[in-house]
Amino acid sequence: MDNVEAYPQHLREERHMTQIQDPVTAFALAIDLAINAPDDESSDRAVVLAEEIAMHLTPEQVEQVKAQYEMGG
């Protein structure tokens, strides 16, 4: 298991409190982790995870989530 204490506070809280209900949410959380990961290795792992999840989404779903992050949201 990875070192949870290395993650920013908001990610530690979400990690324990968020129950992922659908693949779109999982994709969004993976992108968030990739952006906010404490180091490059963790970020790279989150990118791989996001890419794997994206394969189960429609192109429209992927673009909708990506747009949220491209706009800074």
C-alpha positions in Angstrom: 0.0 0.0 0.0 1.3 3.5 -0.8 2.0 6.2 1.8 -1.2 8.1 2.2 0.5 10.7 4.3 2.4 11.8 1.2 -0.8 13.0 -0.5 -2.2 16.6 0.0 -4.8 16.8 2.8 -7.7 17.1 0.5 -6.7 13.9 -1.4 -6.2 12.0 1.9 -9.7 13.0 3.0 -11.3 12.1 -0.3 -9.4 8.8 -0.5 -11.1 7.6 2.7 -14.5 9.3 2.3 -15.3 9.0 -1.4 -17.1 6.0 -2.6 -16.8 5.9 -6.4 -20.2 5.4 -7.8 -19.5 5.4 -11.6 -16.6 5.3 -14.1 -16.9 9.0 -14.9 -16.2 9.9 -11.3 -13.4 7.4 -11.2 -11.9 9.0 -14.3 -12.2 12.5 -12.8 -10.6 11.4 -9.5 -7.7 9.7 -11.4 -7.1 12.9 -13.4 -7.2 15.0 -10.2 -4.7 12.6 -8.6 -2.4 12.8 -11.6 -2.4 16.6 -11.4 -2.0 16.8 -7.6 0.2 13.8 -7.0 3.2 14.4 -4.6 5.8 13.1 -7.1 6.2 12.1 -10.7 6.0 8.4 -10.1 2.6 8.7 -8.4 1.4 11.1 -11.2 2.5 8.6 -13.9 0.6 5.8 -12.1 -2.5 8.0 -11.9 -2.2 8.8 -15.6 -2.1 5.1 -16.5 -5.1 4.5 -14.3 -7.0 7.4 -15.9 -6.2 6.0 -19.4 -7.5 2.6 -18.4 -10.7 4.0 -17.0 -11.2 6.2 -20.1 -11.3 3.1 -22.3 -14.6 2.2 -20.6 -16.1 5.7 -21.3 -17.6 7.2 -24.4 -15.5 9.9 -26.1 -18.1 12.4 -25.0 -17.7 11.5 -21.3 -13.9 11.7 -21.6 -14.1 15.1 -23.2 -16.6 16.4 -20.7 -14.2 15.5 -17.8 -11.1 16.7 -19.6 -12.8 20.1 -20.3 -13.4 20.6 -16.5 -9.7 20.4 -15.9 -8.6 22.3 -19.0 -10.7 25.2 -17.8 -9.1 25.1 -14.4 -12.1 23.6 -12.6 
